[in-house]
Amino acid sequence: MHKLERLARCVSPPIDHVLDIGANCGVFSKMVLDFGAADNVIAFEPSPSLAGVLRLNCGDSVNIEPIAISQSDGEASFFRNPKSEQTNSLQRSSVQVFAKEIDEITVPTKSIDSYVESKAISGNIVMKIDVQGAEMDVISGASRTLSSVETVIIEASWLDINSVRAALKLAELFPYCYVVNSVLHGSDLAFTRSPITAEIKDLYLFQA
């Protein structure tokens, strides 16, 4: 099973909204829709060069928001790796690990709390966070929303202190933590309010 498919299988219906924060080219968003796990998927991706492939992969079924999710509304510098946009980040230091040449652009930012309240989003929510070192900014801007979130899926790097802090914060908020995938120097984690019932091979329950 592909790693992104394993993550998408962690979204157990019925879910009203999936917030794909750091959607990149939209594969996770598309899989969640294909599995019928959610009624509404919102993909947040600030890189303008990924807009075309994101729309191509997801079609009109996914609501695409060309903004960066952070701790507050405004604008911020966004750092792009022109050779691998999977490593783009609001944190220059996170991109420097992978690239010598970095493009810097200015992008609009919004907090999850602000976005959810402005769109009157309610019901069961799943958040997927893949933001390369800016995880704590996302979580800090989602303090009110997290109380109604059923599952948070996050890529945690054990070499990045902000990523580790984010994982520890989520462990305080959610009773269950699963290791879904092992990645280089880290793990894909799923924090949930109830046990995952989907059949996912080698799913490791880390906290209960």
C-alpha positions as CSV (number, residue, x, y, z in Angstrom):
1,M,0.0,0.0,0.0
2,H,1.4,3.4,-1.0
3,K,2.3,5.6,1.9
4,L,-0.2,8.3,1.0
5,E,-2.9,5.7,0.6
6,R,-2.1,4.5,4.1
7,L,-2.6,8.0,5.4
8,A,-5.9,8.5,3.4
9,R,-7.2,5.2,4.9
10,C,-6.8,6.8,8.4
11,V,-9.7,9.1,7.4
12,S,-12.7,7.0,8.6
13,P,-16.1,8.1,7.5
14,P,-18.4,9.8,8.2
15,I,-16.2,12.9,8.0
16,D,-17.7,16.3,7.0
17,H,-14.5,18.1,6.1
18,V,-10.9,17.3,5.4
19,L,-8.4,20.1,5.6
20,D,-5.3,19.2,3.5
21,I,-2.7,21.7,4.8
22,G,0.3,21.6,2.5
23,A,-1.5,19.7,-0.3
24,N,1.3,19.9,-2.8
25,C,0.0,18.2,-6.0
26,G,-3.2,16.9,-4.3
27,V,-2.7,13.1,-4.3
28,F,-3.9,12.8,-0.6
29,S,-7.0,15.0,-1.3
30,K,-7.9,12.9,-4.4
31,M,-7.5,9.6,-2.5
32,V,-9.7,10.7,0.3
33,L,-12.4,11.6,-2.2
34,D,-12.0,8.4,-4.1
35,F,-12.4,6.4,-0.9
36,G,-15.6,8.2,-0.1
37,A,-14.3,9.2,3.3
38,A,-15.4,12.8,3.4
39,D,-18.1,15.1,1.9
40,N,-15.8,18.1,1.5
41,V,-12.1,18.3,0.9
42,I,-10.2,21.6,1.1
43,A,-6.6,21.7,-0.2
44,F,-4.4,24.5,1.0
45,E,-1.3,25.0,-1.3
46,P,0.4,28.4,-1.6
47,S,2.9,27.5,-4.4
48,P,1.6,29.0,-7.7
49,S,3.7,26.6,-9.7
50,L,1.7,23.7,-8.3
51,A,-1.7,25.1,-9.0
52,G,-2.1,23.5,-12.4
53,V,-1.1,20.0,-11.4
54,L,-3.2,20.3,-8.2
55,R,-6.3,21.2,-10.3
56,L,-5.5,18.5,-12.8
57,N,-5.3,15.8,-10.1
58,C,-8.3,16.9,-8.1
59,G,-10.6,18.4,-10.7
60,D,-13.5,20.4,-9.4
61,S,-14.3,18.1,-6.6
62,V,-11.7,19.6,-4.2
63,N,-11.9,23.2,-3.0
64,I,-8.4,24.6,-3.7
65,E,-7.2,27.5,-1.6
66,P,-3.9,29.2,-2.8
67,I,-2.9,30.3,0.7
68,A,-0.4,29.2,3.4
69,I,-1.8,28.1,6.7
70,S,0.0,29.7,9.6
71,Q,-0.7,31.2,13.1
72,S,-2.2,34.4,11.8
73,D,-3.7,36.2,8.8
74,G,-1.5,38.3,6.6
75,E,1.4,37.7,4.3
76,A,4.7,35.8,4.7
77,S,7.8,34.8,2.8
78,F,7.4,31.3,1.2
79,F,10.6,29.4,0.2
80,R,10.5,27.1,-2.8
81,N,12.9,24.4,-3.8
82,P,12.7,24.6,-7.7
83,K,14.1,21.0,-7.9
84,S,11.7,19.4,-5.5
85,E,8.6,21.3,-4.4
86,Q,7.8,18.6,-1.8
87,T,10.3,20.5,0.4
88,N,8.7,23.9,0.1
89,S,8.2,25.7,3.4
90,L,7.5,29.0,5.3
91,Q,10.8,28.2,7.1
92,R,13.9,28.9,5.0
93,S,16.0,26.6,7.2
94,S,13.8,23.6,6.4
95,V,14.3,24.1,2.6
96,Q,18.1,24.7,3.0
97,V,18.5,21.1,4.1
98,F,17.5,20.0,0.6
99,A,18.5,22.8,-1.7
100,K,21.3,25.4,-2.3
101,E,19.2,27.5,-4.7
102,I,15.9,28.7,-3.1
103,D,13.2,30.9,-4.6
104,E,11.5,33.3,-2.2
105,I,8.0,34.6,-2.9
106,T,5.4,36.4,-0.8
107,V,2.1,34.5,-0.2
108,P,-1.1,35.2,1.7
109,T,-1.5,33.5,5.1
110,K,-4.5,32.5,7.2
111,S,-5.0,30.7,10.4
112,I,-7.2,27.6,10.5
113,D,-9.3,29.2,13.2
114,S,-9.9,32.3,11.0
115,Y,-10.6,30.2,7.9
116,V,-13.0,27.8,9.6
117,E,-14.9,30.6,11.3
118,S,-15.1,32.7,8.1
119,K,-16.5,29.7,6.1
120,A,-18.8,28.5,8.9
121,I,-17.3,25.1,8.8
122,S,-18.7,22.7,11.4
123,G,-19.1,19.0,12.0
124,N,-16.4,16.3,12.0
125,I,-13.1,17.5,10.8
126,V,-9.8,15.8,9.8
127,M,-6.6,17.8,9.4
128,K,-3.6,16.6,7.4
129,I,-0.5,18.7,8.0
130,D,2.6,18.5,5.8
131,V,4.3,21.9,6.1
132,Q,8.0,21.1,6.4
133,G,8.9,22.7,9.8
134,A,6.0,25.1,10.2
135,E,3.8,22.6,12.1
136,M,3.7,24.6,15.3
137,D,2.5,27.7,13.5
138,V,-0.4,25.7,12.0
139,I,-1.4,24.2,15.4
140,S,-1.0,27.6,17.2
141,G,-3.5,29.1,14.8
142,A,-6.0,26.2,15.2
143,S,-6.5,26.2,19.0
144,R,-10.3,26.7,18.8
145,T,-10.8,24.4,15.8
146,L,-8.8,21.5,17.3
147,S,-11.6,20.8,19.8
148,S,-13.8,19.6,17.0
149,V,-11.2,17.8,15.0
150,E,-11.5,14.0,15.0
151,T,-8.1,13.2,13.5
152,V,-4.8,15.0,12.8
153,I,-2.4,13.4,10.4
154,I,1.1,14.9,10.5
155,E,4.6,14.2,9.1
156,A,7.0,14.6,12.0
157,S,10.7,15.0,11.6
158,W,12.7,14.0,14.7
159,L,15.5,16.3,13.5
160,D,13.3,19.4,13.6
161,I,12.5,20.8,17.0
162,N,9.3,22.6,15.8
163,S,8.1,19.3,14.3
164,V,8.8,17.5,17.6
165,R,7.0,20.2,19.6
166,A,4.0,19.8,17.3
167,A,3.8,16.1,17.8
168,L,4.1,16.5,21.6
169,K,1.4,19.1,21.6
170,L,-1.0,16.9,19.7
171,A,-0.2,14.0,22.0
172,E,-1.6,16.2,24.8
173,L,-4.8,16.8,22.9
174,F,-5.7,13.4,21.5
175,P,-5.9,10.0,23.3
176,Y,-4.6,7.9,20.5
177,C,-1.5,8.2,18.4
178,Y,-0.6,5.8,15.5
179,V,2.6,5.5,13.6
180,V,1.3,5.1,10.0
181,N,4.6,5.3,8.0
182,S,8.3,5.5,8.7
183,V,10.0,8.2,6.8
184,L,13.6,9.5,6.7
185,H,14.4,10.7,10.2
186,G,10.7,10.7,11.2
187,S,7.3,9.3,11.0
188,D,3.8,9.9,9.6
189,L,1.6,10.1,12.7
190,A,-2.2,10.0,13.1
191,F,-3.6,11.5,16.3
192,T,-7.2,10.4,16.8
193,R,-10.1,10.7,19.3
194,S,-11.1,7.0,18.8
195,P,-9.3,3.9,17.6
196,I,-8.7,3.5,13.9
197,T,-10.8,0.6,12.6
198,A,-9.6,0.6,9.0
199,E,-7.5,-2.4,7.9
200,I,-4.0,-1.0,7.5
201,K,-1.2,-3.4,7.7
202,D,1.6,-2.7,10.3
203,L,-0.3,0.2,11.8
204,Y,1.5,0.8,15.2
205,L,-0.4,2.1,18.1
206,F,2.1,4.3,19.9
207,Q,-0.2,5.9,22.5
208,A,-3.6,4.9,24.0
